[in-house]
Each structure stands twice: as C-alpha cells, then as structure tokens.
Amino acid sequence: MRTKPFQDITSFGTATIGERGQVVIPAEIRKRLRVKNGERFIVFFAHSEAVIFIPANRFGKMISEFDKKLAKFKHLTK
C-alpha cells in the first residue's frame, strides 16, 4: 500500500521565538511525545527550510529503525 506524502503531518498551531532564541513547543505536541521539562532534542535544519526536533533519548532508536529499512533496499543498488 502506498502512502501519501505528508499524510502523518499534523499542525498544532504556532511557536514563537523568545528574546533569548528559545522556542516553545505547543503543549499538544509535548503531550503526544510525552516529553517533560528539561528533556533534550536533536535539532536539524532541512534544505526545505524546515526545522526538525527529535527527542534525544529516542534518536538512537530512530536511526536503528532507519538503518533496518535501508538494509531492505540495499539489494536494489547491486
């Protein structure tokens, strides 16, 4: 089954950058991610001019899952 691009992207409103460059992540996103005050994020800047926040404690698992999926496609390059 093919998925539609961006089908899993949900908008939760806006975020504002404060005087010290801090960004407040909307409460609904924090709730869905189950993150608490003080938790760290890995932050990426994409060529599409998007900023991506990934909870640091889940980054390793995400990379591992991505690596497994890439391995499935390796045979296509041989």
PDB file of N, CA, C and O in Angstrom, chain B, residues numbered from 101:
ATOM      1  N   MET B 101       0.835  -1.180   0.000  1.00  0.00           N
ATOM      2  CA  MET B 101       0.000   0.000   0.000  1.00  0.00           C
ATOM      3  C   MET B 101       0.880   1.244   0.000  1.00  0.00           C
ATOM      4  O   MET B 101       1.781   1.362   0.830  1.00  0.00           O
ATOM      5  N   ARG B 102       0.639   2.137  -0.887  1.00  0.00           N
ATOM      6  CA  ARG B 102       1.403   3.378  -0.972  1.00  0.00           C
ATOM      7  C   ARG B 102       0.805   4.402  -0.020  1.00  0.00           C
ATOM      8  O   ARG B 102      -0.413   4.509   0.125  1.00  0.00           O
ATOM      9  N   THR B 103       1.688   5.147   0.621  1.00  0.00           N
ATOM     10  CA  THR B 103       1.209   6.204   1.500  1.00  0.00           C
ATOM     11  C   THR B 103       1.330   7.539   0.796  1.00  0.00           C
ATOM     12  O   THR B 103       2.173   7.718  -0.083  1.00  0.00           O
ATOM     13  N   LYS B 104       0.493   8.460   1.183  1.00  0.00           N
ATOM     14  CA  LYS B 104       0.539   9.795   0.610  1.00  0.00           C
ATOM     15  C   LYS B 104       1.620  10.600   1.320  1.00  0.00           C
ATOM     16  O   LYS B 104       1.764  10.511   2.540  1.00  0.00           O
ATOM     17  N   PRO B 105       2.378  11.382   0.562  1.00  0.00           N
ATOM     18  CA  PRO B 105       3.388  12.218   1.211  1.00  0.00           C
ATOM     19  C   PRO B 105       2.737  13.155   2.231  1.00  0.00           C
ATOM     20  O   PRO B 105       1.663  13.704   1.988  1.00  0.00           O
ATOM     21  N   PHE B 106       3.384  13.324   3.340  1.00  0.00           N
ATOM     22  CA  PHE B 106       2.956  14.249   4.389  1.00  0.00           C
ATOM     23  C   PHE B 106       1.651  13.863   5.068  1.00  0.00           C
ATOM     24  O   PHE B 106       1.062  14.691   5.762  1.00  0.00           O
ATOM     25  N   GLN B 107       1.176  12.629   4.890  1.00  0.00           N
ATOM     26  CA  GLN B 107      -0.100  12.265   5.498  1.00  0.00           C
ATOM     27  C   GLN B 107      -0.044  12.220   7.016  1.00  0.00           C
ATOM     28  O   GLN B 107      -1.073  12.343   7.680  1.00  0.00           O
ATOM     29  N   ASP B 108       1.155  12.044   7.572  1.00  0.00           N
ATOM     30  CA  ASP B 108       1.245  11.956   9.022  1.00  0.00           C
ATOM     31  C   ASP B 108       1.683  13.268   9.668  1.00  0.00           C
ATOM     32  O   ASP B 108       2.061  13.277  10.840  1.00  0.00           O
ATOM     33  N   ILE B 109       1.640  14.368   8.931  1.00  0.00           N
ATOM     34  CA  ILE B 109       1.988  15.671   9.477  1.00  0.00           C
ATOM     35  C   ILE B 109       0.718  16.338   9.983  1.00  0.00           C
ATOM     36  O   ILE B 109      -0.277  16.442   9.265  1.00  0.00           O
ATOM     37  N   THR B 110       0.769  16.785  11.227  1.00  0.00           N
ATOM     38  CA  THR B 110      -0.369  17.440  11.849  1.00  0.00           C
ATOM     39  C   THR B 110       0.065  18.810  12.345  1.00  0.00           C
ATOM     40  O   THR B 110       1.160  18.954  12.887  1.00  0.00           O
ATOM     41  N   SER B 111      -0.770  19.800  12.167  1.00  0.00           N
ATOM     42  CA  SER B 111      -0.471  21.152  12.638  1.00  0.00           C
ATOM     43  C   SER B 111      -1.097  21.366  14.010  1.00  0.00           C
ATOM     44  O   SER B 111      -2.254  21.012  14.236  1.00  0.00           O
ATOM     45  N   PHE B 112      -0.334  21.940  14.912  1.00  0.00           N
ATOM     46  CA  PHE B 112      -0.821  22.215  16.256  1.00  0.00           C
ATOM     47  C   PHE B 112      -0.793  23.691  16.588  1.00  0.00           C
ATOM     48  O   PHE B 112      -0.870  24.053  17.762  1.00  0.00           O
ATOM     49  N   GLY B 113      -0.688  24.538  15.614  1.00  0.00           N
ATOM     50  CA  GLY B 113      -0.651  25.957  15.877  1.00  0.00           C
ATOM     51  C   GLY B 113       0.716  26.534  15.552  1.00  0.00           C
ATOM     52  O   GLY B 113       1.397  26.069  14.639  1.00  0.00           O
ATOM     53  N   THR B 114       1.107  27.542  16.300  1.00  0.00           N
ATOM     54  CA  THR B 114       2.359  28.225  16.022  1.00  0.00           C
ATOM     55  C   THR B 114       3.266  28.197  17.241  1.00  0.00           C
ATOM     56  O   THR B 114       2.832  27.914  18.357  1.00  0.00           O
ATOM     57  N   ALA B 115       4.529  28.495  16.999  1.00  0.00           N
ATOM     58  CA  ALA B 115       5.508  28.640  18.069  1.00  0.00           C
ATOM     59  C   ALA B 115       6.164  29.999  17.891  1.00  0.00           C
ATOM     60  O   ALA B 115       6.280  30.501  16.773  1.00  0.00           O
ATOM     61  N   THR B 116       6.586  30.582  18.982  1.00  0.00           N
ATOM     62  CA  THR B 116       7.219  31.896  18.946  1.00  0.00           C
ATOM     63  C   THR B 116       8.629  31.801  19.491  1.00  0.00           C
ATOM     64  O   THR B 116       8.877  31.098  20.471  1.00  0.00           O
ATOM     65  N   ILE B 117       9.547  32.503  18.861  1.00  0.00           N
ATOM     66  CA  ILE B 117      10.918  32.554  19.349  1.00  0.00           C
ATOM     67  C   ILE B 117      11.012  33.716  20.329  1.00  0.00           C
ATOM     68  O   ILE B 117      10.654  34.850  20.009  1.00  0.00           O
ATOM     69  N   GLY B 118      11.497  33.415  21.523  1.00  0.00           N
ATOM     70  CA  GLY B 118      11.624  34.437  22.554  1.00  0.00           C
ATOM     71  C   GLY B 118      12.886  35.267  22.375  1.00  0.00           C
ATOM     72  O   GLY B 118      13.662  35.049  21.445  1.00  0.00           O
ATOM     73  N   GLU B 119      13.077  36.211  23.267  1.00  0.00           N
ATOM     74  CA  GLU B 119      14.216  37.123  23.200  1.00  0.00           C
ATOM     75  C   GLU B 119      15.556  36.399  23.236  1.00  0.00           C
ATOM     76  O   GLU B 119      16.524  36.870  22.639  1.00  0.00           O
ATOM     77  N   ARG B 120      15.628  35.268  23.924  1.00  0.00           N
ATOM     78  CA  ARG B 120      16.885  34.518  24.028  1.00  0.00           C
ATOM     79  C   ARG B 120      16.982  33.399  23.000  1.00  0.00           C
ATOM     80  O   ARG B 120      17.846  32.529  23.114  1.00  0.00           O
ATOM     81  N   GLY B 121      16.110  33.410  22.001  1.00  0.00           N
ATOM     82  CA  GLY B 121      16.152  32.408  20.945  1.00  0.00           C
ATOM     83  C   GLY B 121      15.478  31.104  21.309  1.00  0.00           C
ATOM     84  O   GLY B 121      15.635  30.116  20.592  1.00  0.00           O
ATOM     85  N   GLN B 122      14.743  31.069  22.385  1.00  0.00           N
ATOM     86  CA  GLN B 122      14.062  29.847  22.805  1.00  0.00           C
ATOM     87  C   GLN B 122      12.746  29.680  22.060  1.00  0.00           C
ATOM     88  O   GLN B 122      12.041  30.647  21.771  1.00  0.00           O
ATOM     89  N   VAL B 123      12.437  28.419  21.756  1.00  0.00           N
ATOM     90  CA  VAL B 123      11.193  28.092  21.070  1.00  0.00           C
ATOM     91  C   VAL B 123      10.331  27.274  22.026  1.00  0.00           C
ATOM     92  O   VAL B 123      10.813  26.321  22.638  1.00  0.00           O
ATOM     93  N   VAL B 124       9.067  27.642  22.154  1.00  0.00           N
ATOM     94  CA  VAL B 124       8.138  26.880  22.975  1.00  0.00           C
ATOM     95  C   VAL B 124       7.399  25.914  22.057  1.00  0.00           C
ATOM     96  O   VAL B 124       6.733  26.328  21.109  1.00  0.00           O
ATOM     97  N   ILE B 125       7.526  24.626  22.349  1.00  0.00           N
ATOM     98  CA  ILE B 125       6.825  23.601  21.571  1.00  0.00           C
ATOM     99  C   ILE B 125       5.393  23.536  22.099  1.00  0.00           C
ATOM    100  O   ILE B 125       5.192  23.431  23.309  1.00  0.00           O
ATOM    101  N   PRO B 126       4.388  23.596  21.209  1.00  0.00           N
ATOM    102  CA  PRO B 126       3.000  23.584  21.667  1.00  0.00           C
ATOM    103  C   PRO B 126       2.695  22.397  22.594  1.00  0.00           C
ATOM    104  O   PRO B 126       3.224  21.299  22.420  1.00  0.00           O
ATOM    105  N   ALA B 127       1.833  22.649  23.576  1.00  0.00           N
ATOM    106  CA  ALA B 127       1.507  21.660  24.610  1.00  0.00           C
ATOM    107  C   ALA B 127       1.036  20.333  24.035  1.00  0.00           C
ATOM    108  O   ALA B 127       1.420  19.278  24.540  1.00  0.00           O
ATOM    109  N   GLU B 128       0.219  20.361  22.996  1.00  0.00           N
ATOM    110  CA  GLU B 128      -0.311  19.107  22.426  1.00  0.00           C
ATOM    111  C   GLU B 128       0.815  18.231  21.862  1.00  0.00           C
ATOM    112  O   GLU B 128       0.770  17.007  21.983  1.00  0.00           O
ATOM    113  N   ILE B 129       1.811  18.855  21.255  1.00  0.00           N
ATOM    114  CA  ILE B 129       2.947  18.077  20.735  1.00  0.00           C
ATOM    115  C   ILE B 129       3.743  17.498  21.902  1.00  0.00           C
ATOM    116  O   ILE B 129       4.127  16.329  21.872  1.00  0.00           O
ATOM    117  N   ARG B 130       3.994  18.313  22.934  1.00  0.00           N
ATOM    118  CA  ARG B 130       4.724  17.809  24.109  1.00  0.00           C
ATOM    119  C   ARG B 130       3.982  16.640  24.735  1.00  0.00           C
ATOM    120  O   ARG B 130       4.594  15.663  25.166  1.00  0.00           O
ATOM    121  N   LYS B 131       2.663  16.748  24.783  1.00  0.00           N
ATOM    122  CA  LYS B 131       1.841  15.674  25.360  1.00  0.00           C
ATOM    123  C   LYS B 131       1.962  14.398  24.530  1.00  0.00           C
ATOM    124  O   LYS B 131       2.148  13.314  25.083  1.00  0.00           O
ATOM    125  N   ARG B 132       1.860  14.520  23.215  1.00  0.00           N
ATOM    126  CA  ARG B 132       1.961  13.336  22.342  1.00  0.00           C
ATOM    127  C   ARG B 132       3.340  12.693  22.398  1.00  0.00           C
ATOM    128  O   ARG B 132       3.463  11.470  22.320  1.00  0.00           O
ATOM    129  N   LEU B 133       4.380  13.520  22.532  1.00  0.00           N
ATOM    130  CA  LEU B 133       5.747  12.995  22.627  1.00  0.00           C
ATOM    131  C   LEU B 133       6.078  12.502  24.032  1.00  0.00           C
ATOM    132  O   LEU B 133       7.083  11.821  24.236  1.00  0.00           O
ATOM    133  N   ARG B 134       5.240  12.842  24.988  1.00  0.00           N
ATOM    134  CA  ARG B 134       5.477  12.504  26.388  1.00  0.00           C
ATOM    135  C   ARG B 134       6.838  13.034  26.858  1.00  0.00           C
ATOM    136  O   ARG B 134       7.610  12.317  27.495  1.00  0.00           O
ATOM    137  N   VAL B 135       7.116  14.303  26.531  1.00  0.00           N
ATOM    138  CA  VAL B 135       8.370  14.927  26.969  1.00  0.00           C
ATOM    139  C   VAL B 135       8.091  15.818  28.168  1.00  0.00           C
ATOM    140  O   VAL B 135       6.997  16.355  28.338  1.00  0.00           O
ATOM    141  N   LYS B 136       9.114  15.953  28.985  1.00  0.00           N
ATOM    142  CA  LYS B 136       8.998  16.753  30.194  1.00  0.00           C
ATOM    143  C   LYS B 136       9.983  17.915  30.146  1.00  0.00           C
ATOM    144  O   LYS B 136      10.888  17.934  29.311  1.00  0.00           O
ATOM    145  N   ASN B 137       9.811  18.865  31.025  1.00  0.00           N
ATOM    146  CA  ASN B 137      10.728  19.997  31.111  1.00  0.00           C
ATOM    147  C   ASN B 137      12.169  19.505  31.268  1.00  0.00           C
ATOM    148  O   ASN B 137      12.438  18.568  32.020  1.00  0.00           O
ATOM    149  N   GLY B 138      13.070  20.138  30.561  1.00  0.00           N
ATOM    150  CA  GLY B 138      14.487  19.811  30.675  1.00  0.00           C
ATOM    151  C   GLY B 138      14.968  18.730  29.722  1.00  0.00           C
ATOM    152  O   GLY B 138      16.176  18.530  29.595  1.00  0.00           O
ATOM    153  N   GLU B 139      14.055  18.018  29.040  1.00  0.00           N
ATOM    154  CA  GLU B 139      14.499  16.987  28.095  1.00  0.00           C
ATOM    155  C   GLU B 139      15.176  17.645  26.899  1.00  0.00           C
ATOM    156  O   GLU B 139      14.821  18.753  26.495  1.00  0.00           O
ATOM    157  N   ARG B 140      16.147  16.948  26.347  1.00  0.00           N
ATOM    158  CA  ARG B 140      16.928  17.484  25.222  1.00  0.00           C
ATOM    159  C   ARG B 140      16.398  16.958  23.891  1.00  0.00           C
ATOM    160  O   ARG B 140      15.800  15.885  23.813  1.00  0.00           O
ATOM    161  N   PHE B 141      16.641  17.758  22.838  1.00  0.00           N
ATOM    162  CA  PHE B 141      16.244  17.398  21.483  1.00  0.00           C
ATOM    163  C   PHE B 141      17.456  17.521  20.566  1.00  0.00           C
ATOM    164  O   PHE B 141      18.321  18.371  20.774  1.00  0.00           O
ATOM    165  N   ILE B 142      17.508  16.674  19.561  1.00  0.00           N
ATOM    166  CA  ILE B 142      18.444  16.830  18.450  1.00  0.00           C
ATOM    167  C   ILE B 142      17.705  17.719  17.455  1.00  0.00           C
ATOM    168  O   ILE B 142      16.540  17.468  17.145  1.00  0.00           O
ATOM    169  N   VAL B 143      18.374  18.759  16.952  1.00  0.00           N
ATOM    170  CA  VAL B 143      17.711  19.720  16.064  1.00  0.00           C
ATOM    171  C   VAL B 143      18.408  19.715  14.710  1.00  0.00           C
ATOM    172  O   VAL B 143      19.631  19.835  14.631  1.00  0.00           O
ATOM    173  N   PHE B 144      17.624  19.576  13.650  1.00  0.00           N
ATOM    174  CA  PHE B 144      18.135  19.569  12.283  1.00  0.00           C
ATOM    175  C   PHE B 144      17.525  20.725  11.506  1.00  0.00           C
ATOM    176  O   PHE B 144      16.414  21.172  11.791  1.00  0.00           O
ATOM    177  N   PHE B 145      18.261  21.190  10.540  1.00  0.00           N
ATOM    178  CA  PHE B 145      17.752  22.173   9.582  1.00  0.00           C
ATOM    179  C   PHE B 145      17.750  21.491   8.229  1.00  0.00           C
ATOM    180  O   PHE B 145      18.808  21.096   7.737  1.00  0.00           O
ATOM    181  N   ALA B 146      16.581  21.344   7.616  1.00  0.00           N
ATOM    182  CA  ALA B 146      16.458  20.658   6.337  1.00  0.00           C
ATOM    183  C   ALA B 146      16.574  21.660   5.193  1.00  0.00           C
ATOM    184  O   ALA B 146      16.317  22.851   5.365  1.00  0.00           O
ATOM    185  N   HIS B 147      16.967  21.157   4.025  1.00  0.00           N
ATOM    186  CA  HIS B 147      17.102  22.012   2.841  1.00  0.00           C
ATOM    187  C   HIS B 147      15.788  22.683   2.457  1.00  0.00           C
ATOM    188  O   HIS B 147      15.778  23.707   1.774  1.00  0.00           O
ATOM    189  N   SER B 148      14.687  22.098   2.900  1.00  0.00           N
ATOM    190  CA  SER B 148      13.384  22.684   2.606  1.00  0.00           C
ATOM    191  C   SER B 148      13.077  23.846   3.547  1.00  0.00           C
ATOM    192  O   SER B 148      11.962  24.367   3.560  1.00  0.00           O
ATOM    193  N   GLU B 149      14.072  24.246   4.332  1.00  0.00           N
ATOM    194  CA  GLU B 149      13.963  25.307   5.324  1.00  0.00           C
ATOM    195  C   GLU B 149      13.024  24.929   6.456  1.00  0.00           C
ATOM    196  O   GLU B 149      12.353  25.787   7.030  1.00  0.00           O
ATOM    197  N   ALA B 150      12.981  23.636   6.776  1.00  0.00           N
ATOM    198  CA  ALA B 150      12.214  23.138   7.912  1.00  0.00           C
ATOM    199  C   ALA B 150      13.173  22.872   9.072  1.00  0.00           C
ATOM    200  O   ALA B 150      14.319  22.476   8.864  1.00  0.00           O
ATOM    201  N   VAL B 151      12.697  23.091  10.272  1.00  0.00           N
ATOM    202  CA  VAL B 151      13.453  22.769  11.473  1.00  0.00           C
ATOM    203  C   VAL B 151      12.818  21.523  12.071  1.00  0.00           C
ATOM    204  O   VAL B 151      11.601  21.462  12.249  1.00  0.00           O
ATOM    205  N   ILE B 152      13.649  20.523  12.382  1.00  0.00           N
ATOM    206  CA  ILE B 152      13.157  19.243  12.868  1.00  0.00           C
ATOM    207  C   ILE B 152      13.715  19.008  14.269  1.00  0.00           C
ATOM    208  O   ILE B 152      14.927  19.075  14.478  1.00  0.00           O
ATOM    209  N   PHE B 153      12.833  18.732  15.226  1.00  0.00           N
ATOM    210  CA  PHE B 153      13.214  18.433  16.600  1.00  0.00           C
ATOM    211  C   PHE B 153      12.953  16.951  16.865  1.00  0.00           C
ATOM    212  O   PHE B 153      11.835  16.477  16.667  1.00  0.00           O
ATOM    213  N   ILE B 154      13.967  16.219  17.309  1.00  0.00           N
ATOM    214  CA  ILE B 154      13.814  14.804  17.652  1.00  0.00           C
ATOM    215  C   ILE B 154      14.266  14.632  19.097  1.00  0.00           C
ATOM    216  O   ILE B 154      15.380  15.027  19.442  1.00  0.00           O
ATOM    217  N   PRO B 155      13.417  14.047  19.954  1.00  0.00           N
ATOM    218  CA  PRO B 155      13.842  13.841  21.334  1.00  0.00           C
ATOM    219  C   PRO B 155      15.158  13.045  21.365  1.00  0.00           C
ATOM    220  O   PRO B 155      15.267  11.983  20.752  1.00  0.00           O
ATOM    221  N   ALA B 156      16.134  13.568  22.075  1.00  0.00           N
ATOM    222  CA  ALA B 156      17.477  12.965  22.091  1.00  0.00           C
ATOM    223  C   ALA B 156      17.453  11.528  22.586  1.00  0.00           C
ATOM    224  O   ALA B 156      18.205  10.691  22.087  1.00  0.00           O
ATOM    225  N   ASN B 157      16.598  11.230  23.562  1.00  0.00           N
ATOM    226  CA  ASN B 157      16.568   9.876  24.104  1.00  0.00           C
ATOM    227  C   ASN B 157      15.955   8.861  23.138  1.00  0.00           C
ATOM    228  O   ASN B 157      16.004   7.658  23.398  1.00  0.00           O
ATOM    229  N   ARG B 158      15.382   9.328  22.031  1.00  0.00           N
ATOM    230  CA  ARG B 158      14.800   8.418  21.029  1.00  0.00           C
ATOM    231  C   ARG B 158      15.569   8.425  19.712  1.00  0.00           C
ATOM    232  O   ARG B 158      15.235   7.691  18.782  1.00  0.00           O
ATOM    233  N   PHE B 159      16.593   9.256  19.645  1.00  0.00           N
ATOM    234  CA  PHE B 159      17.333   9.418  18.396  1.00  0.00           C
ATOM    235  C   PHE B 159      18.017   8.119  17.975  1.00  0.00           C
ATOM    236  O   PHE B 159      17.952   7.738  16.806  1.00  0.00           O
ATOM    237  N   GLY B 160      18.671   7.437  18.914  1.00  0.00           N
ATOM    238  CA  GLY B 160      19.353   6.188  18.603  1.00  0.00           C
ATOM    239  C   GLY B 160      18.411   5.134  18.048  1.00  0.00           C
ATOM    240  O   GLY B 160      18.737   4.451  17.076  1.00  0.00           O
ATOM    241  N   LYS B 161      17.243   5.000  18.662  1.00  0.00           N
ATOM    242  CA  LYS B 161      16.253   4.025  18.192  1.00  0.00           C
ATOM    243  C   LYS B 161      15.766   4.391  16.792  1.00  0.00           C
ATOM    244  O   LYS B 161      15.579   3.515  15.948  1.00  0.00           O
ATOM    245  N   MET B 162      15.562   5.682  16.547  1.00  0.00           N
ATOM    246  CA  MET B 162      15.105   6.128  15.238  1.00  0.00           C
ATOM    247  C   MET B 162      16.127   5.782  14.160  1.00  0.00           C
ATOM    248  O   MET B 162      15.770   5.289  13.090  1.00  0.00           O
ATOM    249  N   ILE B 163      17.407   6.045  14.453  1.00  0.00           N
ATOM    250  CA  ILE B 163      18.466   5.740  13.496  1.00  0.00           C
ATOM    251  C   ILE B 163      18.557   4.240  13.251  1.00  0.00           C
ATOM    252  O   ILE B 163      18.759   3.804  12.117  1.00  0.00           O
ATOM    253  N   SER B 164      18.409   3.456  14.304  1.00  0.00           N
ATOM    254  CA  SER B 164      18.451   1.999  14.167  1.00  0.00           C
ATOM    255  C   SER B 164      17.326   1.503  13.262  1.00  0.00           C
ATOM    256  O   SER B 164      17.557   0.664  12.391  1.00  0.00           O
ATOM    257  N   GLU B 165      16.124   2.009  13.458  1.00  0.00           N
ATOM    258  CA  GLU B 165      14.991   1.619  12.617  1.00  0.00           C
ATOM    259  C   GLU B 165      15.203   2.055  11.170  1.00  0.00           C
ATOM    260  O   GLU B 165      14.878   1.319  10.238  1.00  0.00           O
ATOM    261  N   PHE B 166      15.741   3.237  10.992  1.00  0.00           N
ATOM    262  CA  PHE B 166      16.030   3.745   9.652  1.00  0.00           C
ATOM    263  C   PHE B 166      17.059   2.846   8.968  1.00  0.00           C
ATOM    264  O   PHE B 166      16.925   2.532   7.786  1.00  0.00           O
ATOM    265  N   ASP B 167      18.082   2.433   9.714  1.00  0.00           N
ATOM    266  CA  ASP B 167      19.121   1.557   9.177  1.00  0.00           C
ATOM    267  C   ASP B 167      18.535   0.212   8.729  1.00  0.00           C
ATOM    268  O   ASP B 167      18.926  -0.316   7.688  1.00  0.00           O
ATOM    269  N   LYS B 168      17.613  -0.334   9.500  1.00  0.00           N
ATOM    270  CA  LYS B 168      16.953  -1.594   9.133  1.00  0.00           C
ATOM    271  C   LYS B 168      16.180  -1.448   7.823  1.00  0.00           C
ATOM    272  O   LYS B 168      16.214  -2.327   6.961  1.00  0.00           O
ATOM    273  N   LYS B 169      15.482  -0.318   7.692  1.00  0.00           N
ATOM    274  CA  LYS B 169      14.712  -0.096   6.466  1.00  0.00           C
ATOM    275  C   LYS B 169      15.635   0.099   5.262  1.00  0.00           C
ATOM    276  O   LYS B 169      15.331  -0.364   4.162  1.00  0.00           O
ATOM    277  N   LEU B 170      16.755   0.779   5.471  1.00  0.00           N
ATOM    278  CA  LEU B 170      17.718   0.956   4.378  1.00  0.00           C
ATOM    279  C   LEU B 170      18.294  -0.383   3.932  1.00  0.00           C
ATOM    280  O   LEU B 170      18.506  -0.604   2.740  1.00  0.00           O
ATOM    281  N   ALA B 171      18.543  -1.265   4.876  1.00  0.00           N
ATOM    282  CA  ALA B 171      19.104  -2.579   4.555  1.00  0.00           C
ATOM    283  C   ALA B 171      18.176  -3.354   3.610  1.00  0.00           C
ATOM    284  O   ALA B 171      18.641  -4.118   2.764  1.00  0.00           O
ATOM    285  N   LYS B 172      16.878  -3.153   3.760  1.00  0.00           N
ATOM    286  CA  LYS B 172      15.918  -3.832   2.881  1.00  0.00           C
ATOM    287  C   LYS B 172      16.054  -3.373   1.432  1.00  0.00           C
ATOM    288  O   LYS B 172      15.755  -4.132   0.510  1.00  0.00           O
ATOM    289  N   PHE B 173      16.502  -2.137   1.228  1.00  0.00           N
ATOM    290  CA  PHE B 173      16.630  -1.583  -0.110  1.00  0.00           C
ATOM    291  C   PHE B 173      18.028  -1.741  -0.702  1.00  0.00           C
ATOM    292  O   PHE B 173      18.255  -1.420  -1.868  1.00  0.00           O
ATOM    293  N   LYS B 174      18.957  -2.234   0.104  1.00  0.00           N
ATOM    294  CA  LYS B 174      20.346  -2.358  -0.360  1.00  0.00           C
ATOM    295  C   LYS B 174      20.451  -3.210  -1.628  1.00  0.00           C
ATOM    296  O   LYS B 174      21.246  -2.913  -2.520  1.00  0.00           O
ATOM    297  N   HIS B 175      19.663  -4.243  -1.697  1.00  0.00           N
ATOM    298  CA  HIS B 175      19.732  -5.156  -2.851  1.00  0.00           C
ATOM    299  C   HIS B 175      19.433  -4.439  -4.175  1.00  0.00           C
ATOM    300  O   HIS B 175      19.864  -4.899  -5.232  1.00  0.00           O
ATOM    301  N   LEU B 176      18.718  -3.347  -4.128  1.00  0.00           N
ATOM    302  CA  LEU B 176      18.371  -2.618  -5.347  1.00  0.00           C
ATOM    303  C   LEU B 176      19.589  -1.942  -5.991  1.00  0.00           C
ATOM    304  O   LEU B 176      19.576  -1.655  -7.188  1.00  0.00           O
ATOM    305  N   THR B 177      20.621  -1.690  -5.213  1.00  0.00           N
ATOM    306  CA  THR B 177      21.801  -0.987  -5.739  1.00  0.00           C
ATOM    307  C   THR B 177      22.855  -1.943  -6.262  1.00  0.00           C
ATOM    308  O   THR B 177      23.875  -1.507  -6.795  1.00  0.00           O
ATOM    309  N   LYS B 178      22.629  -3.227  -6.120  1.00  0.00           N
ATOM    310  CA  LYS B 178      23.635  -4.211  -6.579  1.00  0.00           C
ATOM    311  C   LYS B 178      23.370  -4.664  -7.989  1.00  0.00           C
ATOM    312  O   LYS B 178      24.115  -5.484  -8.524  1.00  0.00           O
TER     313      LYS B 178
END
